[in-house]
Amino acid sequence: MGDGSPNYTVDEALVAMGFGNFQILVLAYAGMGWISEAMEMMLLSFVGPAVQSAWGLSSHKESLITSVVFAGMLVGAYTWGIVSDNHGRRKGFLITAVVTSAAGFLSAFSPNYISLVSLRCLVGVGLGGGPVLSSWFLEFVPAPNRGTWMVIFSGFWTVGTVLEASLAWYVMPTLGWRWLLALSALPSLLLLVFYRVTPESPRYLCLKGRKTEALSILEKIARMNRAELPSGILVSDHQEKVPEKSNPTEGTKLLTKEADAGPSYKDMDSNMGGVSSLFMLLSPKLVRSTLLLWMVFFGNAFSYYGLVLLTSELNNRHNKCGGTELQSEKAQNINYKDVFITSFAEFPGLLLSAATVDRLGRKLSMSSMFFLCCIFLFPLVFHQPQGLTTVLLFGARICMTVTFTVVYIYAPEIYPTSVRTTGVGVASSVGRIGGMVCPLVAVSLVHGCHQNTAVILFELVIFLSGICVTLFPFETKGRELKDTVSSSEQINSLL
């Protein structure tokens, strides 16, 4: 760097080459993983009641079929985040695809309740790797287009929910829940089929000192996008960006400190083990963002999956608590229709996300939607006609789709590459706790004819999540991704 030769970072290379054919292929692969997770999550709304009816399960055992998936995701999100930060993004999502596809397919042949719950828990462990794919895709996207393309990526989740609702509506009345489980495992299998052609993240390779491999991938991106790499030498952002944004005196001081420290600090930042990564998330530089993010992920998962389950539970509540009894088959058809209709709420939610995420910013987009969701849910504190209930849940689902989409954009942006997938993975794990608690607490209140208490609980969780968003320390709109905690902190201090 001292010889005056030009150099460039991965971010600068991606901006110079733009979003092209290479990123579209990466988007398609990561999107298939997102479709897989959405389908596996949505089928819980259909399989639980069907298995309860077929095997004569109690409502507690039915709820446990859903909760064990979230418990598995809690373990998986943390585990696969550490694996991908220390051994590569590709290894992270390879293992998740193997576990999800195998356990998902085998669960269709479960002979009893124990085997079904065990296999669905393993599916959850595999699904916990979803944040690895989102972080992997994010690291290929140029900074100016990141918000828009991450919203488009989130659209694959919506495709998965609608596809699963359609599949259930067709398969369940004729073939049954076992066929639904088997067919829902196919997208995960496709990830294995095309795994060999997936590239490693050049940002991850650069951080690990494997710059030759990183440069090879960047050259492939340039060829496929019909663009050219910047002239000069590829460097990590902590080698290049801080001195450029500082005045000469500060730059000299920063470089001197880094030289005095030797390579050990970088090694600590880029070659951390699992426990060290977790401690880094709770370091003074990241602890505020981390704790607030955990609370937002918990509230998001609790509320989003709660709305999915409430769509069918509130109508069942009307049947059970209103004194009327319908045949189970007719009730199930109504549930399929309502879940199918409210699933389409995610499309306007995605459009709203695309319109606001790069204009209003991440924080305002999330906080405004959390508070608007509270307004939609408030009338449900009191019993409403079925049609109005569906409309209100439709509006609330739009809001939660926006917050869910934007938080998955914001979370990877606040962490440096060295702990990015671990940070998002741990936050996602905390979110899974929210998803795990939801059917055991809130939906059980509806089963017990306490609709007003359940809705008030959702209102409190959503409102507090909105408050937490306003307390995030900084906005990430338009900011470049950082490789290390030290470079991230230095750039934040200059903004």
N, C-alpha and C positions, 0 to 999 in steps of 0.2 A: 504493500500500500504506500510505502514511502517513496517508490521510484516514479510515481506520477502516472503509472499506467491506468487506463480507465477500468472500472469494474462495475458490476451490477448485481442486484439481489434477485431472488426468485420472484418476488412481487413485481419488480421492474420488468423482468422478462415476461411475466404473464400479461402485464399491462401492454407491453410492446406488441405481443402476439395476438392479444384479444381473445374473445370467446369464440371458438370455432368448432370444426368437426371433431377434434380430439375431445374437447369438453363435452360435446353432445353424447359421445359414446360412454364417457365416464358417468354422465348424468343418467343414461339409460340403465347402466349396471347398478348404480347406487339406488336409483328409483325402483328397480325391481326388488331390492332389499326392503325398501320402505313399503312397497305394496305387500310384501310378505308379512311384515310386522303388523300392518293395518288389518289384513285378513285374519291373522291369528288372534288379534285382539277383538275384532268384531264378532267372530264366531262364538265368543263367550256368551253373548246375548241370546244365542239360539241353542247352544249345546246344553247349557245348564238346565233349563226347563225341560228339554227333551229327555235328558238322562234321569232327572228327578221323576218324571212320569214313568219311564221304562223300568227303573230299578227301585221305585218307591222310596226315594231318599227324603230325608228331612230338609227343611229350608236351610238349616245350618250347613249340612253337607253339600247342598247345591251351591251356596255361597263360597264354600271352600274350594270348589273347582276353579272359580275365578281367582280367588286370593292366592292360591299356590303358584299361579302363573306370574303374578306380580312379585311374589317372594323369590321365585327363580330369576326374574328380571333384575331384582335388587342385587343379587349375587353376581349375575352375569355382567351388568353394566359396569360395576367396579372392576371385575376381573378382566374383562376384555379391554377396558380402557387402559389398564396397566400393561397388558400384553402388547397392545398396539403402540403405546408410547415407548416401550423398551425393545420390542422385536419387530416393529413395522406394522403399518396399517393393513397390509395384505394378509399377514398371518392372523391378525385380529378378526377380520371378517370371514376368513376361510373357516376357522374353528366354529364361529357362530352359525355359518350356513350348514355345516355338517351336523351340528347338534340339533338345530331347528328342524331341518328336513327329516332326519332320522327319527327323532322323538315324535314329531308331528304325525308322520305316516304310521308309526307303530301304535300311536294312541288310538287310531281307528280300529285296532284289533284288540283293545283292552277287554279282558274277560271279566273283570270285576272293578269295583270302585277304587280299591287301593292302587291297582296298576294304572288306572286312568289318571288318578291324582298325581302319581309319581311321574308318569310320562309327561303330563301337562306342566309339571314343575320344571322338568328338563327342557321343555319347549321354551319356558320363560327364561331359563338360563341362556339359551341361544338367542332369544329375542333381545336380551340385554345388550347385545352388540350393535344395536341400531345406531347409537351415537358415533360408533367408529366409522360407519359408512357416510354419515352426514359430515363428519370432520374431514374424512378423506376427500369427498367431493369439494368441500369448501376450499381446501388447499390447492385446488386447480383453477379456481375462479378469480379473475382479475378484480382488484379491490373496487373500482368504480361500479362494477355490475353485480357485486356480491349479493346485495339485498334482493334485487329482482330475481336472480337465478336461484337463490335459496328458497324464495317463495314458489317458484316453478317446481323446484325439487320437492317441496312440501305437497305439491299437487298430486304426487304419486300416492301419498297417504290417502287422499280423498278418493282417488281411483280405486285403491284397495278396499276402502269402506263400502263404496257403492257396489263394487264387484262382489264382495262377500255378502252384502244384503241381497243382491240379485241371485247369487248362487244359492243362498239359504232358502229364498222364496221358492226356487225351482226344485232344489234337491230334497229339502226336509220333508215335504208332504208325500213324496214318492219313494225316495231311496233311504231316507233316514239320516241320523246324525253321524253314523260311522263314515258314510260316503262324504259328508261335508268335511270331516276332519282330514280324510285322505286327500281330497281335491285341494284343500286349502294349503297343503304342504308343498304343492308343485312349484310355486314361485321361489321358494328356498332352494329347491333342487336345481332350478335354472341358474342360480348363482354359482353352483359348483360346476356346471357345464361350461360356463364362460370364464371361470376363474383364471385359467392359464394366460389369457390375453390382457389381464388387468395390470396396470403399472403401479409401482410404488410411488408414494408422494415425494416429489423432488424436494419439497421443503423439509420433510423428515430426513431424507438422505443427506441433505446439506447440513442439517443440524448435527448429524452423527459423523460428519467429516467425510462422507462418501460422495464427494463432489463430482467425481468422474461419472458415477452412475446417475447422479442428479442431472448433470449436463447432457448425458445421453437421452434422458427422458425429455428434457426441454428441447433438444434438437428434433426429437420425434414430433413433439407438439408443433414446432415451427413448420416442419414438412407437411403435416396433416392440415394445418391451418393456413398453409401457403403464406407464411410470414417469415420474418427474420429475427433472430436473437439480437439483442443489443451488443455492440462491440465491447470487448474487454474481457475481464476475468470474473467468473461467478464467485461471489462471496456470501457469507451469512449476514443477516441484517445487523447483528450486534457488532460485526466488524466494520460495517460501512455506514449505517444510517445515522447513528448518534453523532459522530463527528460532523457529518454534513449539516445537521440541524442545529448544532451548537456553534457558538462563536469560537474563534481560534483558541482563546485562553482556556475555555471550558473543555474544548475538544482535546487539547493537549493534556489537561488534567485527567480526563476520563481514560485516555489511552495509556497514560502513565500508570494509573491505578490498576488498569487491566493487565498491563505488562508486569507490574510488581506482583500481582496476585498469581501470575503464572497460569497454566492450563487447568489447574485444579478446580477453579470456580466454574469454568465452562463444563468440565467433566461432571461436576456435581449437578449442573443444570440440565445436561443432556443425557446423562447415563444414570438416572436415579432408579432405585428399586421401588417396589410398591409402597412401602411404608414411608420412604422419603418423599415420594410424589404426593402422598396424602398430607404430610406435614408441610410441604411447599404450598399446597392450597390454603392452608391455615396460617401461612406466614404473614407478618404485618402488612406486606404489600398487597396480598390477595384476600385476606380474611374477610373484609367487609363485603366484597363482591361475592365471595364464595357462600357466606351464610345467607345473604339476601337471595342469591340464586337458588339455594336449597329450598328456601321458603316458597319462592315463586314456582319452582318445579313441583313441590308438594301440592300447592293449591291448584296448579294447572291440572295435574293428573287426577287429583281427587274430584275436581269439578267436571272435567271433560268426560271421564269414564262414568262419573255419576249421572251426567246428562244422558249418556247413551243407555245406561241401565234404567233410568227414570222413564224414558220414552215408553218402555213396555210395562214397567212396574206401576206407574200411575194409573194406567188403564186397568191393569189387574186389580189394583187397589179399589178402583171404582166398582169392579165386579164383586170383590170379597167384602169390602166394607159398606157397600151400598145395598147389600142384601140380595143381589141378583146373582145367579149362578149360570154360567155359560159352559157349553161343552169345551173341553180342553182344545180340541182341534180348531174350533172357531176362534178361540182366544189366541191361539198361536198364529193363525192367519192375520188377525188384527195386529199382532206384534210385528210380524214381518213387514206389513205395510207401513206401519208407523216408523219403524227403524229405517226402512228404505226411504221414506219421504224426508225424515230429518237428516239422513246422510247427505242429501243434496244440499243441505244448508252449508256444507263445507265449500262448495263451489263459489258462492258469493263471498264467503269468508276469505278464500284465497285471493279473489279479485280485490277485496278491501285491503288485504295484507300488501299486495303488490302496489296498490295506490298510495299507501301510507308509509311503508317501511323506509323508503328512501327520501320521502318528502317531509314527513313529521319526525322521522327518526324512530329508533327502536323503543325508547322509553315511553314516549308519548303514545305511540301506537298501542303498546301493551296496556298502559294504565287506563287510557280512555275506554278500551274494550272491556277491561275488568269491571269498571264502574257501570258501563252500559249494560253488561250482563246482569248485574244486580237489579237494574230496573226491569228487565224482562222477567226475571224470576219472582219478583215481589208478589204479583197477583196470584202465584201458585201457592202462597201461604194459605190461601183459602181455596176451597174446592171450586173448580171451573169446569165448564162443559168440555167434552173430549176434543172438539174442534179447536176451541180457544187454547186448550192445554198444548195441543200439537203446534199451534202457531207460536206460542210463547217459547216453547222448547226449541223451535226452529230458529227464532231470533237469538236465543241464548247460545245455541250451537254455533251460529255465525260468529258471535263474539269470542267464544272459547277457541274456535278454529284460528282466529287471528292471533290470540295470545299464544297459543300452542305453536303456531308457525313462527312467530317473531322471536319467541324465547329460544327456539332451536337455531335461529340465526345469531342472536345476541350472545348466547352462551359460548360458542367456540371463539367468538371475536374477542372476548375479554381475557382469554387465557393465551399464553405463549405456546409455541409448538411443543416445547419440552414437556408440558403437562396438559396439553389441550384435550386429548381424548380421555385422559384420567379425570380432568376437571368436569368435562361434560358427562362422563360416565358416572361419576359419583353423584352429580346433581340429578342425573336420570334415575339413579338408584333411590335417592330420596323421594323422587317423584313416584317411583314404584310403591313406596310405602303408602303414599296417598292413595294409589290405585288399589292396594291391598286392603287398606282400612275401609275404603268406600263401601264395598258390598256388605261388609260385616257390620257397619255402623249405620250409615245413612239409609241404605236400601232396606235394611232390617226395620228401621223406623216406619218406612212406608208399609212393609208387610204387617207391622203391628198397628196399622191405621193411625199413624202419627205423621201425616203428610206435612202439617204446618211446622212441626219440629224439624223434620228432615230438610225442608226448604230453607228455614232460618239458618240451619247449620251450613248449607251451601252458600247462602248469602254472606255469612261471616267469613268463611274461608276465602271467597272470591274478593270481598272488600279488602281484607288484610293483604291479599296478594297484590292488589292494585297499589296499596300503600307502600309495600316493599319495593315495587318497581320504581316509584318516585324517589326512593332513597338510594338507588344505584349511583355509584360515585361518578360515572362518566358515560357519555354517549359514544357509540362505536360507528356511527354512520360515516362512511368514507375513509375510515382509518385503515392503514395497512396492518396486516397480521404480523405479530412479533414472534421471534424464535425463542427468546429466553426471558426469564422473569426480570433480569437486570435491564435488558434493552427496553422491555415494555414499560418499566417504571420510569426510565429516563425519558422516553418519548412522551409519556403522560405528563411529566413535569414541565415539558416544553410547550404543551398545548394550552 
